[in-house]
Amino acid sequence: MNLLIEVLAFVVAIGVLVVVHEYGHYSVARLCGVKVLRFSIGFGKPLLQWVSPKTGTEWTVAALPLGGYVKMLDEREAGAPIPADILPQAFNRQSVAKRFAIVAAGPVANFILAIVLFAAVFATGVSEPAAIVAAPAPNTAAALAGFDGGETIVAVRNANGGQSEPVRSWSDLRWKMLGAAFDHRRIVLSARDGHGTFEFPLDLRDVSEKDVDDNFMSHLGFEPGGGKLIVAGVQPGSAAQSAGLLPGDRLLSIDGTPTDNATAFISYIKTHAGKTLALQVERGTDASQTGAANKTDSNKSDGKIETLQVVPQMQRDDTSGQQIGRIGAELATQVPSIDVRYGPLESLQLGAHRTWDLAVYSVRMFGRMITGEASLKNLSGPVTIADYAGKSARLGPSAFLSFLALVSISLGVLNLLPIPVLDGGHLLYYLVEAATGKAVSDRWQLVFQRAGLACIVALSAIALFNDLARLIHF
């Protein structure tokens, strides 16, 4: 069933993104007076065909649904002489500005789609983790700023002045901090706890671009807090079982440090292999029911706080190859969430802002991969896209729309890269033509096309390899 959902979600996602991208080319071409011969969704053998009696455009759905194209009238590709009456409608007869607009319209359509999708998510409302900070690890930026854990961040502003911007959720906080890190700014976070509202200065000027990744907030010591860290399962023969942990137990503290976040808890366990740790837990109803069937009622200590001694076992980490500590417990975090909803105009503004931030982030990430500052493992192919399409579809409409917006931005950015065979390569040709007054020669275009094709094949191979590596864990 999950596989069917992934396949359907992937087909819908690719279909929507391709149609929007190609319709961008098509609509601007028609607006510029260019005759469009074919609008194809997919490649290969046509499965469905229809010719518009008004425009003469052939609309096609092909067998391989991994892309699409718009074929326009062009003297360079015509197999026979073009009749004189329609020759002015040929793409190659258009001005540089018109050709540039037609080619740029595809990626622009992807960005517009992302703005609309994000705006729809913001306007309809989405449930997100509250901006409550968990107890930060020592010597992290959050700890040095003065956070103890449990504070709710309500606003952020520049340290050198400016208006405070409200923080509505953890996601909102992350994007505001991400923008400040990209700009290398000092900011001030306003947060409240049971004693009032306080300001916490945070210096993000020294955050390098290689640190701006999916774990950006964790690197700074910021993790969602205020929730409950629950033991979801205990592996037989593990350190957790030996210590007496049971499913349903709520973890309160470790070695006297409050814990409400799985990431910080696991990090502490990893670095304390072979050492005796004190776990304070609150025994829940599920835990007492999971115990041995012959336990008496007096042993069912629902809601009772107990301290257990656990010694993490030394094990090899499959990812890093290093020896780390593990206790063999499955954890579940119940984080407080809030429903975030914005007005129509504000939703559009936020959608445009989110699209811009993600586009800039994608360009910078790609640049870091080229320079070697970021791993090529960040590249993903169709298998990973299908996997995330299915996961987001199962999470609900908001998650799937956000996923569609993210992939649409990635598609737009990818097509704008100055690589021949992509839209960005053609735009580069037109910029050269506009600057020099002469078009790039066919001979040089052929050379660049071959080089560009080699780049695309190499990137596709790396992305596919990464997909397979994630799938079979090699």
VOPAGU-2260 file (C-alpha; in pm, 1 decimal, decimal comma):
REM VOPAGU-2260
SITE   aa  ch    i         X         Y         Z
SITE  MET   A    0       0,0       0,0       0,0
SITE  ASN   A    1     285,3     237,8      89,3
SITE  LEU   A    2     453,1     164,4    -244,4
SITE  LEU   A    3     130,2     248,3    -429,6
SITE  ILE   A    4     101,6     577,8    -240,4
SITE  GLU   A    5     464,1     663,6    -323,8
SITE  VAL   A    6     415,9     587,3    -692,4
SITE  LEU   A    7      91,5     786,4    -717,7
SITE  ALA   A    8     233,0    1079,7    -520,4
SITE  PHE   A    9     546,7    1079,4    -737,3
SITE  VAL   A   10     346,5    1072,9   -1061,4
SITE  VAL   A   11     122,5    1356,7    -940,3
SITE  ALA   A   12     420,8    1563,1    -824,4
SITE  ILE   A   13     620,9    1520,1   -1144,2
SITE  GLY   A   14     310,7    1572,4   -1357,2
SITE  VAL   A   15     218,3    1899,9   -1186,9
SITE  LEU   A   16     574,0    2037,4   -1190,8
SITE  VAL   A   17     638,6    1947,2   -1554,3
SITE  VAL   A   18     304,8    2086,3   -1674,5
SITE  VAL   A   19     362,2    2414,7   -1490,2
SITE  HIS   A   20     720,5    2447,4   -1616,6
SITE  GLU   A   21     637,8    2373,1   -1978,2
SITE  TYR   A   22     321,2    2582,5   -1970,0
SITE  GLY   A   23     540,0    2874,8   -1867,7
SITE  HIS   A   24     737,9    2831,6   -2190,3
SITE  TYR   A   25     419,8    2774,5   -2391,7
SITE  SER   A   26     221,2    3072,4   -2264,3
SITE  VAL   A   27     501,6    3326,4   -2314,5
SITE  ALA   A   28     582,9    3180,2   -2657,4
SITE  ARG   A   29     222,0    3228,1   -2762,5
SITE  LEU   A   30     225,1    3578,8   -2613,7
SITE  CYS   A   31     533,7    3660,9   -2822,8
SITE  GLY   A   32     370,4    3531,5   -3141,3
SITE  VAL   A   33     573,9    3210,2   -3170,8
SITE  LYS   A   34     400,9    2905,4   -3317,8
SITE  VAL   A   35     411,6    2605,3   -3081,7
SITE  LEU   A   36     411,9    2272,4   -3266,6
SITE  ARG   A   37     395,3    2031,9   -2973,0
SITE  PHE   A   38     336,9    2038,9   -2597,0
SITE  SER   A   39     452,5    1703,4   -2458,4
SITE  ILE   A   40     429,2    1565,9   -2107,0
SITE  GLY   A   41     685,8    1288,7   -2093,0
SITE  PHE   A   42     920,8    1148,7   -2354,0
SITE  GLY   A   43     911,4     858,5   -2595,4
SITE  LYS   A   44     611,6     695,7   -2758,8
SITE  PRO   A   45     292,3     906,6   -2739,3
SITE  LEU   A   46      10,0     747,1   -2541,9
SITE  LEU   A   47    -245,8    1025,2   -2589,0
SITE  GLN   A   48    -256,3    1291,9   -2859,5
SITE  TRP   A   49    -482,6    1583,5   -2943,7
SITE  VAL   A   50    -437,2    1863,1   -3196,3
SITE  SER   A   51    -591,4    2199,9   -3117,7
SITE  PRO   A   52    -797,9    2318,5   -3416,2
SITE  LYS   A   53    -741,4    2679,2   -3309,9
SITE  THR   A   54    -361,6    2688,1   -3267,5
SITE  GLY   A   55    -252,5    2368,9   -3443,8
SITE  THR   A   56     -52,4    2267,4   -3135,3
SITE  GLU   A   57     -24,1    1893,7   -3076,0
SITE  TRP   A   58     -83,8    1808,8   -2709,2
SITE  THR   A   59      81,3    1479,6   -2611,7
SITE  VAL   A   60     116,9    1251,6   -2310,6
SITE  ALA   A   61     416,2    1020,6   -2367,0
SITE  ALA   A   62     526,1     692,2   -2213,7
SITE  LEU   A   63     821,1     810,9   -2001,6
SITE  PRO   A   64     681,4    1064,0   -1748,7
SITE  LEU   A   65    1013,8    1206,0   -1628,0
SITE  GLY   A   66     994,3    1545,7   -1792,4
SITE  GLY   A   67     843,8    1715,7   -2092,0
SITE  TYR   A   68     909,1    1970,3   -2362,5
SITE  VAL   A   69     758,4    2240,3   -2580,1
SITE  LYS   A   70     855,7    2223,4   -2947,0
SITE  MET   A   71     836,5    2555,5   -3130,1
SITE  LEU   A   72     861,7    2642,2   -3495,8
SITE  ASP   A   73    1233,3    2693,5   -3569,3
SITE  GLU   A   74    1420,3    2713,8   -3900,0
SITE  ARG   A   75    1718,2    2532,8   -3751,8
SITE  GLU   A   76    1508,6    2224,5   -3676,1
SITE  ALA   A   77    1268,5    2227,4   -3970,7
SITE  GLY   A   78    1308,6    1935,3   -4206,1
SITE  ALA   A   79    1158,1    2131,9   -4495,3
SITE  PRO   A   80    1136,3    2499,8   -4588,7
SITE  ILE   A   81     890,7    2691,6   -4372,3
SITE  PRO   A   82     609,9    2868,2   -4562,3
SITE  ALA   A   83     669,5    3242,0   -4588,6
SITE  ASP   A   84     337,5    3333,2   -4424,1
SITE  ILE   A   85     429,5    3165,4   -4093,5
SITE  LEU   A   86     805,1    3232,1   -4103,8
SITE  PRO   A   87     770,4    3537,0   -3870,6
SITE  GLN   A   88     632,2    3294,2   -3608,8
SITE  ALA   A   89     960,0    3097,7   -3595,3
SITE  PHE   A   90    1142,8    3108,1   -3262,5
SITE  ASN   A   91    1479,6    3188,5   -3418,3
SITE  ARG   A   92    1329,1    3496,7   -3590,1
SITE  GLN   A   93    1238,3    3657,9   -3257,0
SITE  SER   A   94    1437,7    3930,9   -3084,3
SITE  VAL   A   95    1686,3    3841,4   -2808,9
SITE  ALA   A   96    1449,7    3984,2   -2547,0
SITE  LYS   A   97    1160,2    3765,5   -2662,5
SITE  ARG   A   98    1374,0    3450,8   -2679,3
SITE  PHE   A   99    1510,2    3527,0   -2333,5
SITE  ALA   A  100    1157,9    3573,9   -2193,9
SITE  ILE   A  101    1030,9    3249,6   -2348,8
SITE  VAL   A  102    1317,3    3041,6   -2208,5
SITE  ALA   A  103    1311,7    3208,3   -1864,9
SITE  ALA   A  104     935,1    3158,4   -1835,1
SITE  GLY   A  105     970,1    2789,9   -1742,3
SITE  PRO   A  106    1178,1    2837,7   -1425,3
SITE  VAL   A  107     980,3    3151,6   -1338,1
SITE  ALA   A  108     659,2    2945,9   -1356,2
SITE  ASN   A  109     811,4    2700,3   -1106,6
SITE  PHE   A  110     889,0    2983,1    -865,3
SITE  ILE   A  111     537,9    3125,4    -902,5
SITE  LEU   A  112     391,6    2780,9    -832,8
SITE  ALA   A  113     603,0    2754,1    -516,9
SITE  ILE   A  114     481,3    3094,3    -397,0
SITE  VAL   A  115     117,6    2994,7    -454,3
SITE  LEU   A  116     160,8    2657,0    -282,3
SITE  PHE   A  117     334,6    2805,3      21,3
SITE  ALA   A  118      70,1    3079,5      37,4
SITE  ALA   A  119    -202,8    2814,2      33,4
SITE  VAL   A  120     -34,6    2629,4     320,9
SITE  PHE   A  121       6,1    2949,3     524,5
SITE  ALA   A  122    -351,6    3061,7     454,5
SITE  THR   A  123    -522,5    2730,5     535,7
SITE  GLY   A  124    -315,5    2681,4     850,2
SITE  VAL   A  125     -63,4    2423,4     953,7
SITE  SER   A  126      21,8    2257,7    1283,1
SITE  GLU   A  127     386,1    2321,3    1375,7
SITE  PRO   A  128     604,0    2268,6    1684,5
SITE  ALA   A  129     594,6    2563,6    1922,4
SITE  ALA   A  130     912,5    2774,1    1947,6
SITE  ILE   A  131    1006,6    2628,7    2287,1
SITE  VAL   A  132    1377,3    2568,5    2342,4
SITE  ALA   A  133    1501,6    2244,1    2493,8
SITE  ALA   A  134    1789,3    2248,3    2743,0
SITE  PRO   A  135    2092,4    2322,8    2521,2
SITE  ALA   A  136    2415,7    2126,7    2527,2
SITE  PRO   A  137    2703,1    2297,6    2713,8
SITE  ASN   A  138    2919,5    2544,9    2519,0
SITE  THR   A  139    2675,2    2570,5    2229,8
SITE  ALA   A  140    2561,9    2909,9    2102,1
SITE  ALA   A  141    2224,8    2864,0    2273,3
SITE  ALA   A  142    2386,6    2784,0    2607,7
SITE  LEU   A  143    2631,0    3074,9    2580,7
SITE  ALA   A  144    2340,6    3307,8    2498,5
SITE  GLY   A  145    2183,7    3217,0    2834,6
SITE  PHE   A  146    1912,5    2965,3    2745,8
SITE  ASP   A  147    1841,4    2705,3    3016,3
SITE  GLY   A  148    1560,1    2524,5    2838,6
SITE  GLY   A  149    1185,6    2571,7    2852,6
SITE  GLU   A  150    1186,6    2929,3    2720,1
SITE  THR   A  151     939,2    3020,6    2444,2
SITE  ILE   A  152    1092,0    3244,5    2178,3
SITE  VAL   A  153     841,8    3512,2    2078,6
SITE  ALA   A  154    1039,3    3759,8    1863,7
SITE  VAL   A  155    1369,2    3826,3    1688,7
SITE  ARG   A  156    1541,6    4149,9    1587,3
SITE  ASN   A  157    1879,0    4271,2    1461,3
SITE  ALA   A  158    2127,5    4346,7    1736,6
SITE  ASN   A  159    2208,7    4686,1    1582,7
SITE  GLY   A  160    1847,0    4799,5    1595,6
SITE  GLY   A  161    1539,1    4755,7    1385,3
SITE  GLN   A  162    1187,6    4635,0    1438,2
SITE  SER   A  163    1124,2    4305,4    1613,9
SITE  GLU   A  164     964,0    4031,2    1405,2
SITE  PRO   A  165     723,8    3796,7    1583,6
SITE  VAL   A  166     809,2    3427,6    1597,6
SITE  ARG   A  167     501,6    3208,4    1558,8
SITE  SER   A  168     646,0    2858,0    1545,9
SITE  TRP   A  169     967,2    2657,1    1545,2
SITE  SER   A  170     972,5    2658,6    1166,3
SITE  ASP   A  171     933,7    3036,6    1164,9
SITE  LEU   A  172    1223,7    3068,1    1411,8
SITE  ARG   A  173    1443,6    2842,7    1200,5
SITE  TRP   A  174    1390,7    3046,6     884,3
SITE  LYS   A  175    1458,7    3375,2    1061,6
SITE  MET   A  176    1780,3    3239,9    1212,1
SITE  LEU   A  177    1880,0    3084,6     880,2
SITE  GLY   A  178    1846,9    3422,6     710,2
SITE  ALA   A  179    2055,4    3588,6     981,5
SITE  ALA   A  180    2324,7    3320,9     947,3
SITE  PHE   A  181    2341,5    3367,5     569,7
SITE  ASP   A  182    2380,9    3742,2     623,3
SITE  HIS   A  183    2631,5    3691,9     909,7
SITE  ARG   A  184    2433,5    3910,2    1149,4
SITE  ARG   A  185    2402,6    3945,0    1525,7
SITE  ILE   A  186    2046,8    3906,7    1645,4
SITE  VAL   A  187    1854,0    3929,8    1970,5
SITE  LEU   A  188    1594,6    3666,6    2059,7
SITE  SER   A  189    1310,9    3764,1    2290,4
SITE  ALA   A  190    1185,1    3472,3    2496,5
SITE  ARG   A  191     955,7    3425,7    2791,6
SITE  ASP   A  192     940,6    3175,9    3072,9
SITE  GLY   A  193     758,2    3156,3    3403,4
SITE  HIS   A  194     944,2    3460,6    3534,9
SITE  GLY   A  195     888,7    3704,5    3248,7
SITE  THR   A  196    1025,9    3799,5    2906,6
SITE  PHE   A  197    1401,1    3829,2    2852,2
SITE  GLU   A  198    1640,7    3904,9    2565,5
SITE  PHE   A  199    1915,4    3669,3    2452,8
SITE  PRO   A  200    2190,1    3802,9    2219,6
SITE  LEU   A  201    2307,3    3559,2    1954,5
SITE  ASP   A  202    2610,2    3615,7    1730,5
SITE  LEU   A  203    2576,1    3441,0    1392,5
SITE  ARG   A  204    2857,7    3627,5    1217,7
SITE  ASP   A  205    3099,5    3335,6    1244,5
SITE  VAL   A  206    2859,3    3070,5    1116,2
SITE  SER   A  207    3015,0    2935,1     796,1
SITE  GLU   A  208    2807,6    2826,9     499,9
SITE  LYS   A  209    2919,3    2465,9     548,3
SITE  ASP   A  210    2740,5    2472,2     885,9
SITE  VAL   A  211    2412,5    2586,9     728,6
SITE  ASP   A  212    2252,9    2249,1     663,1
SITE  ASP   A  213    1959,0    2041,8     782,2
SITE  ASN   A  214    2114,6    2029,2    1132,2
SITE  PHE   A  215    2181,5    2404,0    1140,5
SITE  MET   A  216    1974,4    2463,4    1455,0
SITE  SER   A  217    2120,9    2162,0    1633,9
SITE  HIS   A  218    2474,3    2287,3    1569,9
SITE  LEU   A  219    2380,0    2604,6    1756,5
SITE  GLY   A  220    2222,5    2410,3    2043,0
SITE  PHE   A  221    1860,0    2483,4    1953,0
SITE  GLU   A  222    1620,7    2188,5    1969,0
SITE  PRO   A  223    1241,0    2185,8    2008,7
SITE  GLY   A  224    1155,6    2149,2    2374,2
SITE  GLY   A  225     871,1    2172,0    2620,7
SITE  GLY   A  226     743,2    1828,6    2529,9
SITE  LYS   A  227     765,3    1477,0    2663,2
SITE  LEU   A  228    1039,8    1227,8    2578,1
SITE  ILE   A  229     878,0     884,9    2591,7
SITE  VAL   A  230    1030,4     536,3    2569,9
SITE  ALA   A  231     847,5     380,2    2273,9
SITE  GLY   A  232    1022,1      43,3    2285,2
SITE  VAL   A  233    1303,1    -151,0    2451,5
SITE  GLN   A  234    1525,6    -399,0    2268,3
SITE  PRO   A  235    1568,0    -741,8    2434,8
SITE  GLY   A  236    1904,8    -788,2    2603,3
SITE  SER   A  237    1985,2    -418,7    2581,2
SITE  ALA   A  238    2123,4    -184,7    2845,5
SITE  ALA   A  239    1781,5     -20,5    2865,0
SITE  GLN   A  240    1616,1    -352,7    2952,3
SITE  SER   A  241    1884,5    -431,6    3211,7
SITE  ALA   A  242    1826,0     -92,3    3372,0
SITE  GLY   A  243    1452,4    -158,1    3397,5
SITE  LEU   A  244    1326,3      86,8    3135,3
SITE  LEU   A  245     979,9       2,1    3004,3
SITE  PRO   A  246     776,8     128,4    2707,8
SITE  GLY   A  247     567,9     421,9    2822,9
SITE  ASP   A  248     828,5     558,5    3063,3
SITE  ARG   A  249     874,3     934,4    3039,0
SITE  LEU   A  250    1239,6    1042,9    3057,9
SITE  LEU   A  251    1273,5    1343,4    3288,2
SITE  SER   A  252    1649,4    1388,9    3329,0
SITE  ILE   A  253    1985,6    1226,4    3269,9
SITE  ASP   A  254    2259,4    1274,7    3529,4
SITE  GLY   A  255    2055,2    1555,3    3678,5
SITE  THR   A  256    2011,2    1746,5    3349,8
SITE  PRO   A  257    1646,6    1784,7    3240,5
SITE  THR   A  258    1575,6    1623,4    2905,1
SITE  ASP   A  259    1279,8    1678,0    2674,2
SITE  ASN   A  260    1452,5    1630,5    2340,3
SITE  ALA   A  261    1563,4    1307,4    2175,2
SITE  THR   A  262    1860,9    1457,8    1990,5
SITE  ALA   A  263    2030,6    1590,2    2305,1
SITE  PHE   A  264    1952,4    1270,0    2496,0
SITE  ILE   A  265    2098,7    1045,7    2224,8
SITE  SER   A  266    2408,4    1266,2    2192,5
SITE  TYR   A  267    2472,2    1232,0    2565,5
SITE  ILE   A  268    2430,8     855,3    2551,4
SITE  LYS   A  269    2670,9     827,1    2255,9
SITE  THR   A  270    2954,0     999,5    2442,0
SITE  HIS   A  271    2915,6     806,0    2768,0
SITE  ALA   A  272    2964,9     444,6    2667,0
SITE  GLY   A  273    3053,7     219,0    2960,7
SITE  LYS   A  274    2967,8     481,9    3221,4
SITE  THR   A  275    2687,5     452,8    3473,4
SITE  LEU   A  276    2422,1     715,3    3408,1
SITE  ALA   A  277    2130,7     814,2    3630,1
SITE  LEU   A  278    1798,0     828,3    3447,4
SITE  GLN   A  279    1503,2     989,6    3620,6
SITE  VAL   A  280    1180,6     858,1    3473,6
SITE  GLU   A  281     811,1     892,1    3533,2
SITE  ARG   A  282     650,6     552,4    3508,4
SITE  GLY   A  283     339,1     567,5    3292,6
SITE  THR   A  284      36,9     344,4    3251,7
SITE  ASP   A  285     177,3     186,6    2935,0
SITE  ALA   A  286     499,3      97,3    3117,9
SITE  SER   A  287     323,1     -84,1    3400,4
SITE  GLN   A  288     106,3    -276,0    3155,5
SITE  THR   A  289     408,7    -381,8    2951,1
SITE  GLY   A  290     582,6    -536,2    3251,8
SITE  ALA   A  291     566,6    -902,6    3335,7
SITE  ALA   A  292     216,9   -1038,3    3364,1
SITE  ASN   A  293     277,7   -1168,6    3715,6
SITE  LYS   A  294     348,3    -822,4    3860,7
SITE  THR   A  295     128,8    -730,8    4154,1
SITE  ASP   A  296     -78,2    -415,3    4175,0
SITE  SER   A  297     172,3    -270,0    4420,6
SITE  ASN   A  298     436,3    -278,6    4148,3
SITE  LYS   A  299     223,6     -73,5    3909,6
SITE  SER   A  300     364,1     268,5    3996,1
SITE  ASP   A  301     171,5     484,9    3748,8
SITE  GLY   A  302     295,5     843,0    3764,6
SITE  LYS   A  303     569,1     755,3    4014,3
SITE  ILE   A  304     912,4     911,8    3960,4
SITE  GLU   A  305    1199,6     663,5    3976,9
SITE  THR   A  306    1575,1     682,7    3924,2
SITE  LEU   A  307    1732,1     405,2    3718,2
SITE  GLN   A  308    2097,9     327,9    3657,2
SITE  VAL   A  309    2190,8     252,0    3295,8
SITE  VAL   A  310    2528,7     172,6    3140,3
SITE  PRO   A  311    2539,0     242,7    2761,2
SITE  GLN   A  312    2691,2     -40,9    2561,9
SITE  MET   A  313    2979,0      27,3    2323,6
SITE  GLN   A  314    2867,4     -33,6    1962,8
SITE  ARG   A  315    2991,0      57,6    1615,7
SITE  ASP   A  316    2795,4     330,0    1438,1
SITE  ASP   A  317    2702,6     214,2    1084,7
SITE  THR   A  318    2718,3     568,9     948,8
SITE  SER   A  319    3043,1     704,5    1094,5
SITE  GLY   A  320    3218,7     375,3    1172,4
SITE  GLN   A  321    3304,4     504,8    1521,1
SITE  GLN   A  322    3240,3     334,8    1853,8
SITE  ILE   A  323    2953,8     501,5    2039,9
SITE  GLY   A  324    2728,9     435,0    2333,8
SITE  ARG   A  325    2380,0     291,3    2294,7
SITE  ILE   A  326    2115,0     173,3    2538,7
SITE  GLY   A  327    1875,9       5,3    2293,4
SITE  ALA   A  328    1566,0     214,9    2355,3
SITE  GLU   A  329    1330,6     356,0    2094,3
SITE  LEU   A  330    1225,1     712,1    2173,2
SITE  ALA   A  331     922,9     921,4    2082,0
SITE  THR   A  332     898,7    1296,0    2137,9
SITE  GLN   A  333     564,5    1460,0    2205,7
SITE  VAL   A  334     635,0    1826,1    2128,6
SITE  PRO   A  335     372,9    2098,1    2192,9
SITE  SER   A  336     233,0    2223,3    1863,1
SITE  ILE   A  337      35,8    2526,8    1757,0
SITE  ASP   A  338    -190,6    2599,8    1461,8
SITE  VAL   A  339     -36,7    2876,1    1251,3
SITE  ARG   A  340    -259,0    3062,4    1004,1
SITE  TYR   A  341    -206,8    3388,1     813,3
SITE  GLY   A  342    -424,5    3627,0     612,3
SITE  PRO   A  343    -429,2    3612,6     228,6
SITE  LEU   A  344    -189,8    3904,4     168,2
SITE  GLU   A  345      49,5    3801,7     443,7
SITE  SER   A  346      41,1    3443,3     312,2
SITE  LEU   A  347     151,0    3561,1     -32,3
SITE  GLN   A  348     428,7    3770,4     119,6
SITE  LEU   A  349     548,0    3480,0     331,0
SITE  GLY   A  350     521,8    3245,8      30,9
SITE  ALA   A  351     740,0    3478,0    -177,5
SITE  HIS   A  352     987,2    3518,6     107,5
SITE  ARG   A  353    1007,6    3142,9     170,7
SITE  THR   A  354    1054,4    3076,3    -202,2
SITE  TRP   A  355    1335,3    3332,0    -223,1
SITE  ASP   A  356    1510,2    3191,1      85,6
SITE  LEU   A  357    1495,0    2835,5     -45,6
SITE  ALA   A  358    1613,6    2938,1    -392,9
SITE  VAL   A  359    1913,3    3123,9    -246,4
SITE  TYR   A  360    1986,3    2829,9     -15,8
SITE  SER   A  361    1975,1    2587,7    -311,2
SITE  VAL   A  362    2215,4    2800,3    -517,0
SITE  ARG   A  363    2457,6    2831,8    -227,5
SITE  MET   A  364    2438,2    2460,0    -152,4
SITE  PHE   A  365    2510,6    2376,1    -515,5
SITE  GLY   A  366    2804,4    2617,2    -512,4
SITE  ARG   A  367    2940,3    2451,9    -198,8
SITE  MET   A  368    2917,0    2110,3    -364,7
SITE  ILE   A  369    3115,4    2240,1    -662,9
SITE  THR   A  370    3388,2    2384,0    -438,0
SITE  GLY   A  371    3396,4    2072,5    -220,6
SITE  GLU   A  372    3261,3    2245,7      93,5
SITE  ALA   A  373    2950,7    2027,7      89,1
SITE  SER   A  374    2917,5    1660,2      12,6
SITE  LEU   A  375    2775,4    1541,1    -318,8
SITE  LYS   A  376    2560,8    1310,7    -107,4
SITE  ASN   A  377    2319,3    1604,6     -83,3
SITE  LEU   A  378    2213,7    1537,1    -443,7
SITE  SER   A  379    1892,7    1336,4    -470,9
SITE  GLY   A  380    1733,1    1159,0    -763,3
SITE  PRO   A  381    1391,2    1020,3    -857,0
SITE  VAL   A  382    1396,5     741,1    -597,5
SITE  THR   A  383    1443,2     982,8    -307,9
SITE  ILE   A  384    1187,9    1222,6    -456,1
SITE  ALA   A  385     936,3     938,7    -482,5
SITE  ASP   A  386    1009,2     836,1    -123,4
SITE  TYR   A  387     954,4    1187,2      11,9
SITE  ALA   A  388     650,0    1234,8    -210,7
SITE  GLY   A  389     489,3     930,8     -51,3
SITE  LYS   A  390     586,5    1030,2     302,3
SITE  SER   A  391     455,3    1384,4     261,8
SITE  ALA   A  392     131,5    1257,5     102,8
SITE  ARG   A  393      71,4    1033,1     404,6
SITE  LEU   A  394     128,4    1328,1     640,8
SITE  GLY   A  395    -153,0    1527,1     479,3
SITE  PRO   A  396    -226,2    1798,4     222,4
SITE  SER   A  397     -13,1    2070,1     385,8
SITE  ALA   A  398     296,6    1850,4     393,8
SITE  PHE   A  399     246,6    1740,0      32,9
SITE  LEU   A  400     192,2    2096,2     -91,9
SITE  SER   A  401     506,5    2208,6      91,9
SITE  PHE   A  402     697,3    1920,2     -65,9
SITE  LEU   A  403     568,6    2017,6    -411,1
SITE  ALA   A  404     679,2    2377,7    -351,4
SITE  LEU   A  405    1025,7    2264,8    -243,0
SITE  VAL   A  406    1076,8    2043,5    -548,7
SITE  SER   A  407     936,3    2316,2    -776,1
SITE  ILE   A  408    1198,1    2558,8    -642,7
SITE  SER   A  409    1472,1    2298,8    -691,7
SITE  LEU   A  410    1354,5    2243,7   -1050,0
SITE  GLY   A  411    1352,9    2617,7   -1116,5
SITE  VAL   A  412    1702,7    2667,1    -973,3
SITE  LEU   A  413    1840,7    2363,5   -1157,7
SITE  ASN   A  414    1708,5    2489,0   -1491,0
SITE  LEU   A  415    1861,5    2832,1   -1436,4
SITE  LEU   A  416    2212,9    2693,2   -1387,6
SITE  PRO   A  417    2436,8    2813,7   -1675,2
SITE  ILE   A  418    2476,0    2463,6   -1816,3
SITE  PRO   A  419    2412,9    2409,7   -2188,6
SITE  VAL   A  420    2106,4    2189,7   -2262,0
SITE  LEU   A  421    1936,0    2354,5   -1961,4
SITE  ASP   A  422    1736,0    2677,9   -1977,3
SITE  GLY   A  423    2017,6    2860,3   -1800,8
SITE  GLY   A  424    2261,6    2764,9   -2075,7
SITE  HIS   A  425    2037,2    2913,9   -2343,4
SITE  LEU   A  426    1988,5    3227,6   -2135,5
SITE  LEU   A  427    2366,6    3261,4   -2118,0
SITE  TYR   A  428    2383,9    3242,7   -2499,7
SITE  TYR   A  429    2127,3    3521,2   -2526,4
SITE  LEU   A  430    2315,9    3739,6   -2278,3
SITE  VAL   A  431    2632,2    3696,6   -2485,7
SITE  GLU   A  432    2436,3    3781,8   -2800,9
SITE  ALA   A  433    2284,6    4091,0   -2637,6
SITE  ALA   A  434    2629,0    4207,7   -2520,2
SITE  THR   A  435    2823,5    4140,3   -2843,4
SITE  GLY   A  436    2551,2    4182,1   -3105,0
SITE  LYS   A  437    2634,9    3839,3   -3248,6
SITE  ALA   A  438    2486,5    3499,5   -3171,4
SITE  VAL   A  439    2708,8    3221,8   -3039,3
SITE  SER   A  440    2815,8    3016,5   -3341,6
SITE  ASP   A  441    2657,0    2679,4   -3409,0
SITE  ARG   A  442    2998,1    2511,1   -3377,0
SITE  TRP   A  443    3056,9    2648,0   -3028,8
SITE  GLN   A  444    2699,1    2573,6   -2928,4
SITE  LEU   A  445    2754,5    2210,8   -3029,0
SITE  VAL   A  446    3071,4    2192,6   -2818,6
SITE  PHE   A  447    2897,2    2346,3   -2519,9
SITE  GLN   A  448    2595,9    2119,6   -2567,1
SITE  ARG   A  449    2815,7    1811,1   -2544,6
SITE  ALA   A  450    2991,8    1943,3   -2235,5
SITE  GLY   A  451    2659,8    2033,2   -2076,4
SITE  LEU   A  452    2515,3    1691,7   -2155,0
SITE  ALA   A  453    2818,3    1531,0   -1990,9
SITE  CYS   A  454    2759,0    1742,6   -1678,1
SITE  ILE   A  455    2391,4    1644,4   -1663,8
SITE  VAL   A  456    2473,6    1275,0   -1710,6
SITE  ALA   A  457    2735,7    1295,6   -1433,3
SITE  LEU   A  458    2496,4    1473,8   -1194,3
SITE  SER   A  459    2220,7    1224,0   -1274,0
SITE  ALA   A  460    2456,7     931,7   -1209,9
SITE  ILE   A  461    2564,9    1075,9    -874,4
SITE  ALA   A  462    2202,8    1141,7    -774,0
SITE  LEU   A  463    2101,3     788,1    -869,9
SITE  PHE   A  464    2397,6     643,2    -679,8
SITE  ASN   A  465    2296,5     842,5    -371,5
SITE  ASP   A  466    1940,0     712,9    -408,9
SITE  LEU   A  467    2061,5     353,3    -419,8
SITE  ALA   A  468    2300,9     412,5    -129,8
SITE  ARG   A  469    2013,5     539,6      85,9
SITE  LEU   A  470    1790,8     254,5     -27,2
SITE  ILE   A  471    2026,5     -37,5      41,2
SITE  HIS   A  472    2254,3     135,6     296,5
SITE  PHE   A  473    2592,4      78,0     134,8
